[in-house]
Amino acid sequence: MYKYLDDFKSPSDLKELDNTSLTELAGEIRDFLLKNISKTGGHLASNLGVVELTIALLYVFNFPKDKIVWDVGHQSYVYKILTGRKDGFSTLRQLGGLSGFPKTHESVYDMFETGHSSTSISAVLGMARARDLSGDKYKTIAVIGDGALTGGIALEALNDAGRSDTDILIILNDNEMSISQNVGGLSVYLSQLRTAPIYNKMKEDVKRKLKQVPVVGDRVTKTIEKAKDSIKYLVIPGMFFEDLGFTYLGPIDGHDIESLKKILESAKDMKGPKIIHVITKKGYGYSYAEMNPDKFHGVEPFDINTGKVIECHEGKTFSEIFGNELVKIAEGNKKIIAVTAAMKDGTGLGEFSKRYPERFFDVGIAEQHAVTMSAGLATQGYIPVFAVYSTFLQRGFDQLIHDVCLQNLHVIFAVDRAGLVGQDGETHHGVFDLSYLSMMPNMTVMSPMNGDELKAMLRFAVDHDGPVAIRYPRGRTADDIETEEMIDGKGELLSCGKDMTILCEGVMSQTVAGIADKLKAADIHPDIINARFIKPIDRDLIVSSVKKTGKLLTIENNVIQGGLGQAALQIIAGEGMKNVNIKLLGIPDSFITQGKQEELYRSCGLDADTIFRQILEMADKDEQ
Ligand SMILES: Cc1ncc(C[n+]2csc(CCOP(=O)(O)OP(=O)(O)O)c2C)c(N)n1
């Protein structure tokens, strides 16, 4: 039973509460978050850190008339709770349930969808310009973390917004953390601002005192404000932002509702671009999350009392297998470099970073930069391995083509979380990489069906010359099956038959191999080809098999457009083969929602049962 939260209807209820009550409400929200996320899993630490900030924003501004964009959006739970979606929290991140990210279809309070980092300032600037053009009056606010601020698009937007004279407010939510510790010069700069409140006070004192002196005082203040000497950089915090054209306010304690309300009120009617630097603690109020904010960034269901994750899994993840193998390879090959864009642990590079810190680079949330920086390393004879989630590699599309493939550079892309990822939903599925990577000249694209193939592919990629991408899914797998060396462009015949050709990639090969006995029992004897190489694809194997069977079923954990199936179709057409019965299975041409991976495979027709039925149908057999 919650004193405030139980009857909370809409943000206007906040206006009835004084600061003490608002602080009590913050406590209730933390309790609510803990109770719910410990059951459903989700982004806990970031949300615990923005409770007071969200309350203050909702108190001061008038949403949805005013517009707000939450960068990345993983910290929007508190906002959802207070904008009428509290009751949906038992379904958080589940199929058909409440999304873990802002969704415009979910509520009028969500004005822009996010998931990939660093977009909020651009989006809000667009809204502000639209407002100015149409003569409207609403406020526009971007809430961006110090991690997200390291993304290139955020800096492009700052550059544009700062000189725009447009009224926008940026809330910089600085908790010193990305998922892991934040990195880079900007983060060092922010920590200097954090630890220099004395300078801030000095700035205010100097300004106030000078302003008291008529005329001359004003002039001197202006002179000081315009002076660009090094002393000023020292004494006036936020100079970087001020020079860009922003009014910098802060730093301010992000867990003090009263101060937050005050500073937001004063920024509200200030003209031009403004930035409020808010200091928060990731995981605030839950000791396990405060101590391990990275572990509680995105967490599976856990025991509140011990902070331990409840579910025990068997087997290693693809990411772990990749990370371990890379550590081994790097031991004997000093040219190997590991690169991550703020996803050290998620991509399995934790151990590498400890063993070879001088050969490990976390570049911040900067995938474009990571790709081109890797290209630079490769020009000097190093072998960079950029481990990145498939969905975030989309950010580096042009860099892949222009900086890596065009120069045929030996950069390895360990493309993690490829295919359907599950509960993070639309923004996070890695279902386009086979298509966008395969279309790039010089790029080799591989997809392992298990952990051993991943290891063999990594070794192949290191020995190969030119860009190589290995895409593998979120999840666990076996890594104790002996796999022979990879041969460039060669697929693997998993079983030999006559009735049809089943061409599949990655985990789909695993799924089909898993129903091999069932197929035999149904008297269906297909050629099952594990593609291994999507590019160059094993043309000979496909042609000889389809010539024999006359039927081709392709199955991929990727959109059908531009993927494995269409590559095979091109071959069949190119060979002039007629009367081939063909079916392509893969992700349909729509955005796939959130849900458990198994549920999503089922909804896309990529689960074992549906695949089995498709095979029966193609083989003209009835279900037994
Ligand atoms: C383009 C992109 N790369 C990587 C990620 C993965 N990611 C999600 S949240 C996050 C850290 C964000 O840090 P910050 O903005 O400081 O927010 P905090 O969680 O600390 O509040 C990262 C790297 C992403 N969402 N988008």
The ligand as an SDF file (V2000), in Angstrom:
LIG
                    3D

 26 27  0  0  0  0  0  0  0  0999 V2000
   23.9410    3.6890  -30.3150 C   0  0  0  0  0  0  0  0  0  0  0  0
   23.8810    2.9350  -29.0210 C   0  0  0  0  0  0  0  0  0  0  0  0
   24.9770    2.2630  -28.5930 N   0  0  0  0  0  0  0  0  0  0  0  0
   24.9290    1.5710  -27.4380 C   0  0  0  0  0  0  0  0  0  0  0  0
   23.7890    1.5380  -26.6870 C   0  0  0  0  0  0  0  0  0  0  0  0
   23.7170    0.6920  -25.4280 C   0  0  0  0  0  0  0  0  0  0  0  0
   23.5040    1.5110  -24.2390 N   0  0  0  0  0  0  0  0  0  0  0  0
   22.2920    1.6250  -23.6640 C   0  0  0  0  0  0  0  0  0  0  0  0
   22.2980    2.6270  -22.3530 S   0  0  0  0  0  0  0  0  0  0  0  0
   23.9500    2.8880  -22.4990 C   0  0  0  0  0  0  0  0  0  0  0  0
   24.6400    3.7680  -21.5150 C   0  0  0  0  0  0  0  0  0  0  0  0
   24.0030    5.0990  -21.4360 C   0  0  0  0  0  0  0  0  0  0  0  0
   24.6540    5.8580  -20.4690 O   0  0  0  0  0  0  0  0  0  0  0  0
   24.0050    7.2170  -20.0150 P   0  0  0  0  0  0  0  0  0  0  0  0
   23.5130    7.9540  -21.1980 O   0  0  0  0  0  0  0  0  0  0  0  0
   24.9770    7.9070  -19.1470 O   0  0  0  0  0  0  0  0  0  0  0  0
   22.7290    6.7730  -19.2020 O   0  0  0  0  0  0  0  0  0  0  0  0
   22.6300    6.0900  -17.7550 P   0  0  0  0  0  0  0  0  0  0  0  0
   22.1720    4.6890  -17.9910 O   0  0  0  0  0  0  0  0  0  0  0  0
   23.9650    6.1470  -17.1010 O   0  0  0  0  0  0  0  0  0  0  0  0
   21.6140    6.8810  -17.0380 O   0  0  0  0  0  0  0  0  0  0  0  0
   24.4830    2.1950  -23.5810 C   0  0  0  0  0  0  0  0  0  0  0  0
   25.8910    2.1890  -23.9740 C   0  0  0  0  0  0  0  0  0  0  0  0
   22.6670    2.2350  -27.1830 C   0  0  0  0  0  0  0  0  0  0  0  0
   21.4940    2.2270  -26.5370 N   0  0  0  0  0  0  0  0  0  0  0  0
   22.7380    2.9150  -28.3300 N   0  0  0  0  0  0  0  0  0  0  0  0
  1  2  1  0
  2  3  1  0
  2 26  2  0
  3  4  2  0
  4  5  1  0
  5  6  1  0
  5 24  2  0
  6  7  1  0
  7  8  2  0
  7 22  1  0
  8  9  1  0
  9 10  1  0
 10 11  1  0
 10 22  2  0
 11 12  1  0
 12 13  1  0
 13 14  1  0
 14 15  2  0
 14 16  1  0
 14 17  1  0
 17 18  1  0
 18 19  2  0
 18 20  1  0
 18 21  1  0
 22 23  1  0
 24 25  1  0
 24 26  1  0
M  CHG  1   7   1
M  END
$$$$
